[in-house]
């Protein structure tokens, strides 16, 4: 399943990442190599990184959560995403099934 992953480290963790060799680059590189995100962004106004990652299974999402906890001091925020094509296929059935709920 594809997710928007948002990671805002604690101030202490961000300072540690920024002051290390290469700043946060080695962590970003690790995430890029391990999960092959479809997109990667940095917020210009805060120390927040965002990725769009299509996780192969829940274990992979749990693994990223543990990386985030260890390196950023927080769990990532994750938002499930659908492409437009996926939405066109899934939403009509979901809406139809939801109408059956009491």
Secondary structure, 3 states (H helix, E strand, C coil): CEEEEEEECCHHHHHHHHHCCCCCHHHHHHHHHHHCCCEEEECCCCCEEEEEEECCCHHHHHHHHHHHHHHHCCCCEEEECCCHHHHHHHHHHHHHHHCCCC
